[in-house]
Amino acid sequence: MKFLSLLSLLALFSGTVYAADAPSNEYGFYFKPYVGADYDFIHADYKDGGDQVANDSLNGGDIHIGARVQKYLGFEASYLWTADATKDNVLGSGLNTKVNVQGGALDAMGYLPIGNSKFELIGTAGVSRLKAKLSLDGLISASGSEWETKGRIGGGAQYWLTDNINLRGIVRYQGANFSGALSNAIIYSAGLNFQF
């Protein structure tokens, strides 16, 4: 009788420990941090022929940290920067322009697993704080920069190569104005994440 009672107590304890370690259902919350890096291609939509003065295609990257807190939800903070995008002999003036962008963003990440596969759709919405810098050189030299805070939304997909590593691609619509020079920007990202 004592053995049976001890066995029942052990079974109850084991069940309690398991319930504490794992979500009780698919809507349970947990904490799975990850780190990653993306290659970013940015297409800037200039107003009033601005693309004749400055390059509208920028190449760069971002590093990010985040956490999956539920099957369908996560959060991510990132830092983005681009290489200088140049345009030579602007409008035949002999002047050259150079533009680059850097800054950070915070996004909520929504996930939709597809069946029992390793494939997931991604929806994302957040806010960015970016600085654009424009430089002019040639007969004269000058530069100026401006910070702005704007919203952004996007979507994409990711595929789990292992239990800890995934490949992902995301396209984001980025609000952008910079003193009326831009209408918006589109950011195309592809990268790799490692989840702890």
N, C-alpha and C positions, 0 to 999 in steps of 0.2 A: 504494500500500500504506500509506504514511504517512497519506494522507487518510482511508482506510477505518479505520485504527486510531484516528485523532483523532475521527472521527465516532462510533465505538463507545464511546470514552471519554466523549465529551460526552453520549451517550445514557445511559450508566451514571450519570454525575453528575446528570443531570436526574431520573432515576428515584429516586436517593438523596434529593435535595432534596424531591421530592414526598412520599416516604414519611415524611420527618421532619415535614412540615407537616400531614399528614393521618393519621388513625387507620388502621391496617392492616386493621381490620375493625370491625364495628358495636359490638364490646365494647372498643375502644380508648379510652384516657383522653385528655382534653384539658382546656382551661380557658377557659370563656366566661363572663365576669362580667356581671351585670345589676343594674339598680336599678329600683325600682318603688314604687308607692303603692296602697293599698286603702282603700275605704270599708268600715267594719266595723259590723255590728249584733250586739250581744250580748244573748242572753236568759239571765238568771240564774235557776237553779232553787233557790229558797229553801226552807229547812226550817221546819216549825212555824209556818206562816202569816206568814213573814217578808215575803212580797210585799204584805201589808197595811200594813207599816210602811215599806218602801223600794221604789222603782221597780225592776221586774225587766227593763226594756228600756232598753238603753244604746246610744247612737249615737256613733261615733267613727271612727278611722282608724288606719292604720299606714304607716310607711315601712320599706323593707327593701332589703338588698343581698344578693346571692347569687352563686353560680357554678354553671353546668352543667359537670360534670366528666366526663360520659360520656353516651351516648345515653339511658340509662335512669336516671341518677342526678345529683343536685345537692344543694347545701346552701344554707341561707338564714338570715340573722340579721335580726330585725325589732324595731321599737319601736312599741308600741301605746298609745293614750290614748283616753279617751272624754270627751265633754262631761258636765256635771252632769246627772244624771237626778233630777228632783224629784218629791215626793209631798206634796201640801198637805192640811192639816187631818187628819192621821193619826188614824184611829179616832175622829173627832169631838173630838179633844183640843185643837185650835187650834195644834198643833205641826206643823212642816213638816220633811221630811227631804230630804237631798241626797246622792247617792252617785256616785262616779266611780272609774275604774280606769286605771292606767297601768303600764307595765313593758316588759320585753323577752322575746324568745323565740329559740330556736335550733332549726331543723328540718332533718331530712333529707327530701329531695324525690325521690319516685320518679315516673318518666314512662313512659307507654305510648303511643307514636305510633300513630295509627289509619291503617293502610295508607300510601298516598302522599299523604294529605291533610295539611292544615295544623292538624289537630285532634289534641290529645293529652289523655289522661286523666292525672290527678295523684293520687298517694297521698302522705300526709305524716305524719311522726311526729317528736315533739320534746319539748322541755321549756321551760317559761315561768317567769319570775320576775316576779310581779305584785303591785301594791299596790292595795288597795281602801280608799277613804276614805269614811266616813259622817259627815255633819254634821246637827245638829239645831238648829232655831231656832224662835222663837215666844216663849212665856212664859219659856223658858230657852234658852240656847245651849250647845252642846257639840259636840265632834268627836273622832273616833278613826280610826286607820288601822292596817293590818296588811299585812305582806309575807308571801308564801308561794311556794314552788317546787313546781310540779306538772307532770305529763305532759299531753300532748295528742296527738290523732290526728285525721286528717281525709282528705277526698277531694274531688275536683273535676275541672275541665277547663280547658284553655286553647286559644285559637285564635290562630294567627300571622297578623296583618294584613299584615306585611311580613317580610323576613328578620330584622329587628331588634326589631320591636314585637309584643307579644301582649296580648290581653285574657284575663283569667282569673277564675274563680269557685271558691271553696273553702268547704266547711262543715267546721268542726272541733269535736270534743268536747273541752272544756277541763276538766281536773280543777280543782275549787275547793271549799274548805272554810271558810276564814276563821272560825276558832274555832267551828265547827259550825253556822254560819249558812246555808251553802249545801251543796247536794248536788253540783252541777256547773254548767257553763255551756256554751252552744252559741254559737259565733262564726260568723256568715255574712259572707264577705268577697267583694268584687268590685273588680277594679282593673286597672291597666295596668303593663306591664313594658317596659323598654328593654334589650336585650342588646347589648353592645359587640362 
